[in-house]
Amino acid sequence: MSGPERARRAVLVVAVAISALAVILFLGALRNDHTIRSDTGTAVAEVLSAGSLRSAVSFVTPDGVTHNPELGILYPTGLTTGQRIAVEYARSDPDLVRVTGRDARVALVPTGSVIVVTWAVAVPILMLIRRRTAAPADDLVPRRGDPQV
């Protein structure tokens, strides 16, 4: 296998892997939503820390147990520290908690964006590799006006 062919395959493998990981993450969000939806508990939570990717919350379940999910809350966009919010959680796993009214649809835009950007970068690279491997073959074809040997 030639160098350009290896480069082409490497770009394809990376682009497909990133796209697959994005889809798997979205499928994981759907699974989490299904788990919460199939055994829903509700509570009011206090936002302990807020970030665009991870926010920590604390809430009390009806049995009087305080929960502070180690991995934070699902779909935390737009939360502020100290805010009190309604949450839904899986009663079978109270550490699986999301903001009420939000679900995996929130992840569609980021997932789609990752896939689009990945291929927007990969396609020009693949075209460049193709052009560079085709260029030497073009040099062998005589052009009009070139002297005949």
Contacts in CASP RR format, 6 or more apart in sequence:
PFRMAT RR
TARGET T0000
AUTHOR 0000-0000-0000
METHOD contacts of the structure
MODEL  1
MSGPERARRAVLVVAVAISALAVILFLGALRNDHTIRSDTGTAVAEVLSA
GSLRSAVSFVTPDGVTHNPELGILYPTGLTTGQRIAVEYARSDPDLVRVT
GRDARVALVPTGSVIVVTWAVAVPILMLIRRRTAAPADDLVPRRGDPQV
1 9 0 8 1.000
2 133 0 8 1.000
4 129 0 8 1.000
4 132 0 8 1.000
4 133 0 8 1.000
5 133 0 8 1.000
7 129 0 8 1.000
8 126 0 8 1.000
8 129 0 8 1.000
8 130 0 8 1.000
11 122 0 8 1.000
11 125 0 8 1.000
11 126 0 8 1.000
11 129 0 8 1.000
12 122 0 8 1.000
12 126 0 8 1.000
14 122 0 8 1.000
15 118 0 8 1.000
15 119 0 8 1.000
15 121 0 8 1.000
15 122 0 8 1.000
18 114 0 8 1.000
18 115 0 8 1.000
18 118 0 8 1.000
19 114 0 8 1.000
19 115 0 8 1.000
19 118 0 8 1.000
19 119 0 8 1.000
22 111 0 8 1.000
22 112 0 8 1.000
22 114 0 8 1.000
22 115 0 8 1.000
22 118 0 8 1.000
23 111 0 8 1.000
23 115 0 8 1.000
25 107 0 8 1.000
25 111 0 8 1.000
26 104 0 8 1.000
26 107 0 8 1.000
26 108 0 8 1.000
26 111 0 8 1.000
28 104 0 8 1.000
29 74 0 8 1.000
29 103 0 8 1.000
29 104 0 8 1.000
29 107 0 8 1.000
30 104 0 8 1.000
32 74 0 8 1.000
32 96 0 8 1.000
32 98 0 8 1.000
32 104 0 8 1.000
33 98 0 8 1.000
33 103 0 8 1.000
33 104 0 8 1.000
35 90 0 8 1.000
35 92 0 8 1.000
35 93 0 8 1.000
35 96 0 8 1.000
36 88 0 8 1.000
36 89 0 8 1.000
36 90 0 8 1.000
36 96 0 8 1.000
36 97 0 8 1.000
36 98 0 8 1.000
38 90 0 8 1.000
39 90 0 8 1.000
39 91 0 8 1.000
39 92 0 8 1.000
40 88 0 8 1.000
40 89 0 8 1.000
40 90 0 8 1.000
40 91 0 8 1.000
41 61 0 8 1.000
41 88 0 8 1.000
41 89 0 8 1.000
41 90 0 8 1.000
41 91 0 8 1.000
42 86 0 8 1.000
42 87 0 8 1.000
42 88 0 8 1.000
42 89 0 8 1.000
42 100 0 8 1.000
43 59 0 8 1.000
43 60 0 8 1.000
43 61 0 8 1.000
43 86 0 8 1.000
43 87 0 8 1.000
43 89 0 8 1.000
44 59 0 8 1.000
44 84 0 8 1.000
44 85 0 8 1.000
44 86 0 8 1.000
44 87 0 8 1.000
45 57 0 8 1.000
45 58 0 8 1.000
45 59 0 8 1.000
45 73 0 8 1.000
45 84 0 8 1.000
45 85 0 8 1.000
45 86 0 8 1.000
45 87 0 8 1.000
45 97 0 8 1.000
46 57 0 8 1.000
46 58 0 8 1.000
46 59 0 8 1.000
46 82 0 8 1.000
46 83 0 8 1.000
46 84 0 8 1.000
47 55 0 8 1.000
47 56 0 8 1.000
47 57 0 8 1.000
47 79 0 8 1.000
47 80 0 8 1.000
47 81 0 8 1.000
47 82 0 8 1.000
47 83 0 8 1.000
47 84 0 8 1.000
47 85 0 8 1.000
48 55 0 8 1.000
48 56 0 8 1.000
48 57 0 8 1.000
48 58 0 8 1.000
48 68 0 8 1.000
48 81 0 8 1.000
48 82 0 8 1.000
49 55 0 8 1.000
49 56 0 8 1.000
49 81 0 8 1.000
50 76 0 8 1.000
50 78 0 8 1.000
50 79 0 8 1.000
50 80 0 8 1.000
50 81 0 8 1.000
50 83 0 8 1.000
51 76 0 8 1.000
51 79 0 8 1.000
52 76 0 8 1.000
52 77 0 8 1.000
52 78 0 8 1.000
53 76 0 8 1.000
54 71 0 8 1.000
54 72 0 8 1.000
54 76 0 8 1.000
55 72 0 8 1.000
55 73 0 8 1.000
55 76 0 8 1.000
55 79 0 8 1.000
56 68 0 8 1.000
56 69 0 8 1.000
56 72 0 8 1.000
56 73 0 8 1.000
57 68 0 8 1.000
57 69 0 8 1.000
57 72 0 8 1.000
57 73 0 8 1.000
57 85 0 8 1.000
57 87 0 8 1.000
57 97 0 8 1.000
58 66 0 8 1.000
58 67 0 8 1.000
58 68 0 8 1.000
59 66 0 8 1.000
59 67 0 8 1.000
59 87 0 8 1.000
59 89 0 8 1.000
59 97 0 8 1.000
60 66 0 8 1.000
60 67 0 8 1.000
61 67 0 8 1.000
61 89 0 8 1.000
61 91 0 8 1.000
61 94 0 8 1.000
65 94 0 8 1.000
67 89 0 8 1.000
67 94 0 8 1.000
67 95 0 8 1.000
67 97 0 8 1.000
69 94 0 8 1.000
69 95 0 8 1.000
69 96 0 8 1.000
69 97 0 8 1.000
70 95 0 8 1.000
71 95 0 8 1.000
72 97 0 8 1.000
73 79 0 8 1.000
73 87 0 8 1.000
73 97 0 8 1.000
73 98 0 8 1.000
73 99 0 8 1.000
74 96 0 8 1.000
74 97 0 8 1.000
74 98 0 8 1.000
74 99 0 8 1.000
74 102 0 8 1.000
75 98 0 8 1.000
75 99 0 8 1.000
75 102 0 8 1.000
75 103 0 8 1.000
75 106 0 8 1.000
75 107 0 8 1.000
76 99 0 8 1.000
77 106 0 8 1.000
79 85 0 8 1.000
79 99 0 8 1.000
85 99 0 8 1.000
85 100 0 8 1.000
86 99 0 8 1.000
86 100 0 8 1.000
87 97 0 8 1.000
87 98 0 8 1.000
87 99 0 8 1.000
87 100 0 8 1.000
88 97 0 8 1.000
88 98 0 8 1.000
88 99 0 8 1.000
88 100 0 8 1.000
88 101 0 8 1.000
89 95 0 8 1.000
89 96 0 8 1.000
89 97 0 8 1.000
89 98 0 8 1.000
90 96 0 8 1.000
90 97 0 8 1.000
142 148 0 8 1.000
END
